[in-house]
């Protein structure tokens, strides 16, 4: 079917097997063939996210999994072409709040727009750690607004986060009451 043992271990959430496979040289960024009927263009990270295996998701990101990889076709009947692991987690959490653990891990470890992981950022600048940055205007400490750079922050702000940020700031302002 085009799956690797790593894909299956990630989907099942078997952390010990995932560790053994990664240490044995398994490709953390393997992509299933586009011809796969249910999971076209899925990576091990996407399988872990789809099944809400938060511990495995964290492990894959720490091992340098690329969060910018996208599905190659409409997947699972709800995802569009070009969905990233973060998009898959966002849809799963919106449809079922009980499946939000992977989304919580990813939203702090991936750019909210392009899906670049903090591990991927570090890999692009050898010798220097580079991390995602949170929206400075946003008062919400648990904000999902983390970005790899100003370009993604500007683009995402226009699309999604600006409304969330403004709403969070209004909610934190004390209510003024008439006396």
C-alpha positions, 0 to 999 in steps of 0.5 A: 500500500506504500506505507513504511513501518515508521508510518504504521508505528506513528499511526499506532502511537508505538513510541518504542518502535518509532524510536527504534526505527528512527535510530535505525535510519528510517526516513522521518520525512517519507511520503506515501504515494499520491496513488494511495486512496486514503492517505495521499502524500502523508508523512509519518508526522501526518499519520501521528497527527491524524491519530492524535499521538501527541507524544510521537508528534513531539518525538518526530518534530525533535528528530527534524520532521518537516512540517511543511510537507503537504498532502497531494490530494484530497485526503480523508474526505475533509482535507484539501490538496496541500494540507500540512500536518498542522492543518490536519491537527487543526481540522481534527481538533475542530471536529472533535475537541478530544483530539486536540493534543496533537494540535496543542503540540504542533501549534507551539512547534510549527509556524501557523502559516507554512508549517515549518517546525522549530527543529526545521528552522534550527536545521536551516541555520547550522550552529545557531538555534532559531526558534519560532516567535509568538505574536508580540501583540497577542496577550494570550500566552497560549496563543496559537500564533507562532511564526517562522518569520515576519513574512508568514506573520504578516500573511497569516495575520491578514487571513486568520490571526488578526481577529483572534488577537483583537478578540483576545485583547478585548477580552482581557480589558477590564469592563467599564461599568457606569455608577 
